[in-house]
Amino acid sequence: MVTAQTPRKSVTRGHLPASRHGEFAEVFEGVWFVRGGVKMPMRLPMKIGRSMTVVRGEDGLTIFNSMRLSEDGFGELESLGEIKHVVRLAGFHGRDDGFYRERYGARIYAIEGQRYARGMDPNKEDAYMEADEWLSEASELPIADAKLKVFSTSNPPEAVCLIERHGGILVTGDSLQHTPTPDEFFNWPAKLMMKRFGFFKPYNVGPGWLQFAHPTVSDVRSVLDLEFDHVLPGHGAAVIGDAKEKYRPAIEGELKGCHT
């Protein structure tokens, strides 16, 4: 991690505090992955793991699954390039997007139909911000070789982003996960609760997403129409190599919570 840094603008107004996180790993040239944690907006003091992906594009950095970092973490991020874009894929994520807009002037992108709502219910009338640009599968992304696949039957909408390099890099939110065991960012209430919920499985379709967003089976399985060798998930570790076949049993298996 970066230990020396120049003073930076402190941004705290209306934003949640930084999360504990690990170091950046360059999984491909110009693509970085970092794992961290987040406190769930629930009465129980649950802290779970989450992950962020950073991609260097033509005009700067694009962030997927944004995570507010420590000051050392921001020093490392800033050393990679100018922070220009934040793309929200998961309908239940996005709590730190506004921080990046305020601190760095980043442009915020979200999927059409998503709302920035506090708490676990995206349908509550308590939206706290709006995206700068709403995306569909036809939208151009700030990364030239990237495109979206939207799960249109998910409520709230969910998407994955396919970066067409290295055999296909799929960046996901809550849909495809890879958390075989709890990492250091889970506290003990979360370990107990998430184990019961089926969270700790390799190459998994997100159980919370299925149970709360209720996409259709055919919509979930349509991800297999994409060509990808790698998955950088919003929860869990990076899956490098043969990812499509590793996820196939879960995607083609029982999908509890899906509509038919």
Phi, psi and omega in degrees: 000156178287133180252334179249139182205156175276157179300144180231161177297128176273129181237113181229343188297112175073006181251151178283156185291168179296151176263150171292142183206168177265200182268160176287136174242126177276098185281331171218164178301122179078012178228123183239152183224133179222136181255145179205200182229173177204141175274126181287145180280067182226166179293321175291141181282069185266128175239125182238170179274150174211169184220152181234142177243138179234130181235130176275122179249197185293327184240015180142199185266140170245132183250133173246140180058060188302144180223126174289126187259172168290169178296322175298318179298319178293327175299318178293318179299314182296332179289345181276339182152182180280133182276109189245327189221144174230122181248124178265121178261321188266133181294337180261004179256190173107005184298334183257003181301316182297329177298317180292326177293317183287318185282320187246354185070024181293147175275132186257127178243138176218163183281138178308130180098346175283156175226145174272096183240144176283148179084194186265352185254105182288353181267353179292148182274063180221040180299137184248353176196167176238148175289158174282331181213132178262135190249148169231181178295338180275353185287146171278138180258162180288002174246122191298324184259031181240150176213159182261147163240119184258132171275093190287339180272355177285139177231104007284163180302149180227152178217162167238156179241123178261119175260117191272072174209158179055035179084002179105113176252117180259116176263126185237163176258262178263350190289301178252126183234167176209084181230078181301323179220157177295138177266189185290354182267358175266133170270175189293323175299323180291322178299317180292311185293315185287332173296316178296331183277353180084024185283327189268081178216145175284150172048059191251147166275127189308114183294324178293319177300313180299316186287327186257332182261339174052053173291164176280157179301315182295326179294315178299314185289345179293346177296336179288351174285344179275153176259113180211144177251346187222150176229129173248097190274163174283345175224122175107194186270158175293141176250108185250113177097128173057031187294320183301316180287330177293324180274342187305315181302320180290320182291322180273353181272202180289130181242086184295127179106344181287150166277155178275000000 
